Every structure is written in C-alpha cells, then in structure tokens.
C-alpha cells in the first residue's frame, strides 16, 4: 500500500514538474517510480520519456551551438576563445554522458526486467537506441564507434520485439493459430 501511495505521489510530482518546465525534477520523480520495479503504464512511460527527452534535448542544443561557435572562432584564429569553448563544451558533454548513461541504467536494471508487455519492451529498446545515438553525436574514435554499435544493437532488438509483438497481436486478432503457415502468411503481408 505504501508503494502505491509513493507511486501516486511521484507521478503527481512529475506532472507538476512538467507543467513548471522543470524537467530535471520530472526525471527525478519518474526515476523513483521506475526504481519501484513495477511495470509502468503508458502514461508513466510517456512522462519518463518526456522528462529525459527535455533534459537531454537542451544539452544537445547547447552542444550544437557551442560547436558552431567553436568553428567560427577557429576560422578566425582566436585560440584563446577556442580553448574556453572546448572547456565549456566538455562540461556539456559530461552532462550529456551522465544523463544518457543514467537512463540506460534505469532501462536495463528496472524497466526492461519489470516489463511484461511487448509494447513496453519495444518502447524501452527504442529509448535505449536513441540515447546511445545521442552519445554517438559527440563522442570520438572508439567511444563513438561503441555508442553507434550499441545504438544499432538496441534498434535491432527493438525491431525484433516490435515484429514479434506485431505478429502475435495480428495472429490473435485474426484468430489464426501460430503455426508455421500462419507466420509465413503474416510475413508475406509485411512484404
């Protein structure tokens, strides 16, 4: 009973933070819901996603702006400003890394293990792919390759679950048995 009251309180706080456009606090509230290790409702998943998307989105925009300013300063030969911009951009990159790693930990340790619906699993693997992609946007060398590879892997798993979920739903909808012929029929429809 206490977990239910906590959940309702955290969700209310997340909605309140969203209305106030205080997305860091929205994320904190929804992380507390995720840490309860219960399956999130569609509304709760969306609150979590909106919070993280806004938190990371503002930093991604900052990083792009700083990168653009850095290129202008480099073309002018202003090394003193380039050095300052690089330091500031590094701060933003650290924040981005922390946010992306944070949501991926929440997904891996709490959300996917608590997920029983195919739709939820698809949602979380897509999120994982997105946040690895965000890391790949600003990483370099092996770190960039690793983030891109992990993003691709998450998207591939997402596609597998999506098609598996879709096929099961379609099969149930059409009241087909799940025999080999039924699966072939569905794949032919997808072509």
Protein Blocks (a to p, Z undefined) as FASTA:
>chain_A
ZZmmmmmmmmmmmmmmmmnopaklmmmmmmmmmmnopacdfklmmmmmmmmmmmmmmmmm
mmmmmmmmmmmmmmnopaklmmmmmmmmmmmmmmmmmmmmmmmmmmmmmmmmmpmbfklm
mmmmmmmmmmmmmmmmmmghjllmmmmmmmmmmmmmmmmmmmmmmmmmmmmmnopafbfk
lmmmmmmmmZZ
